[in-house]
Amino acid sequence: MTKNPIEHKKREVGTLCERRGVERLVPFGSAPRDDFDPDRSDLDFSVEFQPMTPHEHAASYFGLLEDLEDLFGRRVDLLEIGTVRIPYLRRKIGERKQTLVVCRDCSEPEGVGV
């Protein structure tokens, strides 16, 4: 059995993404790796939203952050890749090829896992 908490809640995450106008959500950090510590680790996600007004965007971002923290019962770091200015972090996020959810049409790509 995997320690990855995301794997067991992909359907719920997909529902949250659909509700919040998420186009793409990618886990990174320790959760999709073997060094995730269920007692201490937070969850890290990169998110891209569908086009929306600034007001809708703010509501979607903070709503998704709260929804994910409630769902997983732990702290979540939610980053928009376009806002990341640290080259090392931007590369690390970009290296994650496994997209958890693509919500433009609210379907998950084939063969996707975390």
ZIKA-V160339 format. One record per residue. RES is the residue in one letter. PHI is phi in degrees with one decimal (999 if undefined). BURIAL is # if it has 16 or more other C-alpha atoms within 10 Angstrom, else .. Layout:
res->RES phi->PHI burial->BURIAL
res->RES phi->PHI burial->BURIAL
//
This chain:
res->M phi->999 burial->.
res->T phi->-78.8 burial->.
res->K phi->-83.0 burial->.
res->N phi->-66.6 burial->#
res->P phi->-73.4 burial->.
res->I phi->-72.9 burial->#
res->E phi->-53.7 burial->.
res->H phi->-84.4 burial->.
res->K phi->-129.6 burial->.
res->K phi->-61.1 burial->#
res->R phi->-64.0 burial->.
res->E phi->-64.4 burial->.
res->V phi->-63.1 burial->#
res->G phi->-59.1 burial->#
res->T phi->-64.5 burial->.
res->L phi->-62.3 burial->#
res->C phi->-62.7 burial->#
res->E phi->-61.2 burial->#
res->R phi->-64.8 burial->.
res->R phi->-97.8 burial->#
res->G phi->73.5 burial->#
res->V phi->-81.3 burial->#
res->E phi->-91.0 burial->#
res->R phi->-152.2 burial->#
res->L phi->-132.4 burial->#
res->V phi->-126.7 burial->#
res->P phi->-76.2 burial->#
res->F phi->-145.8 burial->#
res->G phi->83.2 burial->#
res->S phi->-78.5 burial->.
res->A phi->-57.2 burial->#
res->P phi->-81.3 burial->#
res->R phi->-106.0 burial->.
res->D phi->-78.5 burial->.
res->D phi->-93.3 burial->.
res->F phi->-66.3 burial->#
res->D phi->-108.2 burial->.
res->P phi->-59.2 burial->.
res->D phi->-88.8 burial->.
res->R phi->-129.3 burial->.
res->S phi->-75.6 burial->.
res->D phi->-92.2 burial->#
res->L phi->-115.9 burial->#
res->D phi->-117.9 burial->#
res->F phi->-133.3 burial->#
res->S phi->-100.8 burial->#
res->V phi->-131.6 burial->#
res->E phi->-127.3 burial->#
res->F phi->-101.5 burial->#
res->Q phi->-66.2 burial->.
res->P phi->-57.2 burial->.
res->M phi->-161.5 burial->.
res->T phi->-69.6 burial->.
res->P phi->-56.5 burial->.
res->H phi->-64.2 burial->.
res->E phi->-64.0 burial->.
res->H phi->-61.9 burial->#
res->A phi->-60.7 burial->.
res->A phi->-63.4 burial->.
res->S phi->-68.4 burial->#
res->Y phi->-60.7 burial->#
res->F phi->-70.3 burial->.
res->G phi->-65.7 burial->.
res->L phi->-64.9 burial->#
res->L phi->-57.2 burial->#
res->E phi->-65.3 burial->.
res->D phi->-59.8 burial->#
res->L phi->-66.6 burial->#
res->E phi->-64.2 burial->#
res->D phi->-65.6 burial->.
res->L phi->-62.8 burial->.
res->F phi->-94.5 burial->.
res->G phi->65.8 burial->.
res->R phi->-156.5 burial->.
res->R phi->-66.4 burial->#
res->V phi->-126.0 burial->#
res->D phi->-102.8 burial->.
res->L phi->-118.0 burial->#
res->L phi->-115.2 burial->#
res->E phi->-95.5 burial->.
res->I phi->-55.5 burial->#
res->G phi->-67.5 burial->.
res->T phi->-97.2 burial->.
res->V phi->-79.3 burial->.
res->R phi->-103.4 burial->.
res->I phi->-85.9 burial->.
res->P phi->-55.1 burial->.
res->Y phi->-60.3 burial->.
res->L phi->-65.2 burial->.
res->R phi->-60.0 burial->.
res->R phi->-65.3 burial->.
res->K phi->-60.3 burial->.
res->I phi->-65.2 burial->#
res->G phi->-64.8 burial->.
res->E phi->-70.4 burial->.
res->R phi->-73.0 burial->.
res->K phi->-89.7 burial->.
res->Q phi->-93.0 burial->#
res->T phi->-82.2 burial->#
res->L phi->-74.7 burial->#
res->V phi->-141.1 burial->#
res->V phi->-117.5 burial->#
res->C phi->-108.5 burial->#
res->R phi->-54.7 burial->.
res->D phi->-115.1 burial->.
res->C phi->55.8 burial->#
res->S phi->-122.0 burial->.
res->E phi->-102.8 burial->#
res->P phi->-60.2 burial->.
res->E phi->-63.8 burial->.
res->G phi->73.8 burial->.
res->V phi->-85.8 burial->.
res->G phi->-145.0 burial->.
res->V phi->-122.7 burial->#
//
